[in-house]
Amino acid sequence: MSKDIGVDSAAIFPDEAYAPAKRAAIRMGVIGYGYWGPNIVRNFHSQEGSQVVAVCDRRPKELGRVRHSYPGMVVTSEYRELLAATDIDAVAVVTPVWTHYELAKAALENGKHVFVEKPFTCTSAQAEELIELAERRKLKIMVDHTFLFTGAVRRIHELINHGTLGKLYYYDSTRVNLGLLQHDVNVVWDLAPHDLSIMNYLIQEKPQAVVATGEQHLNGLVDIAFLTIYYPNNVIGHVNVNWLSPVKVRTTLIGGEKKMLVWNDLEADEKIKIYDKGVAINSGESRYQTLVSYRTGDMWAPRVEQVEALQIEAAYFVDCILNDKTPFNDGIAGLNVVRMLEAADQSLRQKGKIVQL
Ligand SMILES: NC(=O)c1ccc[n+]([C@@H]2O[C@H](COP(=O)([O-])OP(=O)(O)OC[C@H]3O[C@@H](n4cnc5c(N)ncnc54)[C@H](O)[C@@H]3O)[C@@H](O)[C@H]2O)c1
């Protein structure tokens, strides 16, 4: 039998109520059980070190789904009840972006570590305030940039760190599909956070400027956009995001001086292909003596681990709390992405004006 949280209950399990088989180190509450929330609940609940003890959603239908999948789990439609529970250590905020700030702030004020969906907040000022609050309260913030935990991105990160690609030239991603049109954010805030977080993680430099162009056609929100991001040392990033594409494409090209790679995330096997291709210029004394040589060597597909990204990320969140580590996808990483999104919006409004970060 599921049990709603009583307003007077400080602890989620005050008496003989729902007693789970395990008592994990980190007890989680999850706010938001729409499209993405069930993945968060499933992954935190199946971890060795964590268990989900309560789920909150405003919509009774979603709470019905929780009851069906997890008979006996505590449910509530009022997030303040969940935050008041003294036996919850951390809260996942899996609601629309315009609610992240209010919910994450309330969670931190109630002494909970927070796992917040991407994009972290609607504005960089909100993100800065949450980071400061978490620091003051000695609490962790992790922003769910899920792609950073995929086998593909972890492998590409490894290849770059080992110098396999050589000096980086560019990151060029196409992330397009038909829908799902959002009603609260444009296509940039919906799809680009994935690439912006991946770029920042792989390039390991602070982006310097953003240029964005795009257009709106249907519901008053930009539904197709092209972003260019300038990084130090001539590294350039480009992202094509589109809700009006007839086909789904998830393909990224990453070019380096020594090797280039293609990452097709829709491939079941061989998601990453590394090409031993490149161009070298040997300049002579005059421009007429410039020699261009093209290298076209082998192609190979490295092994990519197939474990669900959220499973690894959930374990990492627990580890960061238990061992007092700062996650690499912390509030600051989330803030950096929000700054780039704000700059993209500003550039979009000015038809592609360059915006310094
Ligand atoms: N990391 C990823 O790959 C990924 C994928 C999809 C969505 N997301 C993110 O997850 C978040 C949620 O997206 P979604 O697609 O699941 O949205 P959704 O609209 O399907 O679900 C959100 C749920 O939150 C509930 N909710 C809203 N405000 C609430 C409140 N104050 N208290 C309690 N419940 C509340 C709604 O009733 C709804 O059921 C967004 O920030 C989105 O960007 C991330």
The ligand as an SDF file (V2000), in Angstrom:
LIG
                    3D

 44 48  0  0  0  0  0  0  0  0999 V2000
   19.1580   14.4960  -18.9860 N   0  0  0  0  0  0  0  0  0  0  0  0
   18.4180   14.2360  -20.0260 C   0  0  0  0  0  0  0  0  0  0  0  0
   18.8420   13.6040  -20.9890 O   0  0  0  0  0  0  0  0  0  0  0  0
   16.9900   14.6930  -20.0220 C   0  0  0  0  0  0  0  0  0  0  0  0
   16.0400   14.1180  -20.8640 C   0  0  0  0  0  0  0  0  0  0  0  0
   14.7420   14.5960  -20.7980 C   0  0  0  0  0  0  0  0  0  0  0  0
   14.3990   15.6210  -19.9370 C   0  0  0  0  0  0  0  0  0  0  0  0
   15.3630   16.1590  -19.1600 N   0  0  0  0  0  0  0  0  0  0  0  0
   15.0570   17.2600  -18.2370 C   0  0  0  0  0  0  0  0  0  0  0  0
   14.2130   16.7730  -17.2120 O   0  0  0  0  0  0  0  0  0  0  0  0
   13.3320   17.8010  -16.7700 C   0  0  0  0  0  0  0  0  0  0  0  0
   11.9040   17.3030  -16.8680 C   0  0  0  0  0  0  0  0  0  0  0  0
   11.6110   17.0060  -18.2040 O   0  0  0  0  0  0  0  0  0  0  0  0
   10.4010   16.0220  -18.5900 P   0  0  0  0  0  0  0  0  0  0  0  0
   10.5110   15.8560  -20.0630 O   0  0  0  0  0  0  0  0  0  0  0  0
   10.4020   14.8410  -17.7040 O   0  0  0  0  0  0  0  0  0  0  0  0
    9.1530   16.9610  -18.2520 O   0  0  0  0  0  0  0  0  0  0  0  0
    7.6430   16.5000  -17.9890 P   0  0  0  0  0  0  0  0  0  0  0  0
    6.8040   17.7080  -18.1760 O   0  0  0  0  0  0  0  0  0  0  0  0
    7.3240   15.2640  -18.7600 O   0  0  0  0  0  0  0  0  0  0  0  0
    7.6340   16.0920  -16.4430 O   0  0  0  0  0  0  0  0  0  0  0  0
    7.7960   17.0230  -15.4160 C   0  0  0  0  0  0  0  0  0  0  0  0
    6.9550   16.5850  -14.2280 C   0  0  0  0  0  0  0  0  0  0  0  0
    7.2060   17.4790  -13.1500 O   0  0  0  0  0  0  0  0  0  0  0  0
    5.9880   17.7040  -12.4510 C   0  0  0  0  0  0  0  0  0  0  0  0
    6.0900   18.9860  -11.7320 N   0  0  0  0  0  0  0  0  0  0  0  0
    6.2830   20.2260  -12.2450 C   0  0  0  0  0  0  0  0  0  0  0  0
    6.3740   21.1340  -11.2680 N   0  0  0  0  0  0  0  0  0  0  0  0
    6.2450   20.4680  -10.0980 C   0  0  0  0  0  0  0  0  0  0  0  0
    6.2470   20.8500   -8.7290 C   0  0  0  0  0  0  0  0  0  0  0  0
    6.4360   22.1210   -8.3590 N   0  0  0  0  0  0  0  0  0  0  0  0
    6.0750   19.9010   -7.8010 N   0  0  0  0  0  0  0  0  0  0  0  0
    5.8950   18.6170   -8.1510 C   0  0  0  0  0  0  0  0  0  0  0  0
    5.8780   18.1790   -9.4370 N   0  0  0  0  0  0  0  0  0  0  0  0
    6.0540   19.0910  -10.3960 C   0  0  0  0  0  0  0  0  0  0  0  0
    4.9310   17.7180  -13.5480 C   0  0  0  0  0  0  0  0  0  0  0  0
    3.6460   17.4230  -13.0100 O   0  0  0  0  0  0  0  0  0  0  0  0
    5.4370   16.6410  -14.4930 C   0  0  0  0  0  0  0  0  0  0  0  0
    4.8640   15.3630  -14.2470 O   0  0  0  0  0  0  0  0  0  0  0  0
   13.6210   19.0120  -17.6680 C   0  0  0  0  0  0  0  0  0  0  0  0
   14.4960   19.8770  -17.0060 O   0  0  0  0  0  0  0  0  0  0  0  0
   14.3070   18.4120  -18.8760 C   0  0  0  0  0  0  0  0  0  0  0  0
   15.2190   19.3030  -19.5030 O   0  0  0  0  0  0  0  0  0  0  0  0
   16.6280   15.7240  -19.1730 C   0  0  0  0  0  0  0  0  0  0  0  0
  1  2  1  0
  2  3  2  0
  2  4  1  0
  4  5  1  0
  4 44  2  0
  5  6  2  0
  6  7  1  0
  7  8  2  0
  8  9  1  0
  8 44  1  0
  9 10  1  0
  9 42  1  0
 10 11  1  0
 11 12  1  0
 11 40  1  0
 12 13  1  0
 13 14  1  0
 14 15  2  0
 14 16  1  0
 14 17  1  0
 17 18  1  0
 18 19  2  0
 18 20  1  0
 18 21  1  0
 21 22  1  0
 22 23  1  0
 23 24  1  0
 23 38  1  0
 24 25  1  0
 25 26  1  0
 25 36  1  0
 26 27  1  0
 26 35  1  0
 27 28  2  0
 28 29  1  0
 29 30  1  0
 29 35  2  0
 30 31  1  0
 30 32  2  0
 32 33  1  0
 33 34  2  0
 34 35  1  0
 36 37  1  0
 36 38  1  0
 38 39  1  0
 40 41  1  0
 40 42  1  0
 42 43  1  0
M  CHG  2   8   1  16  -1
M  END
$$$$
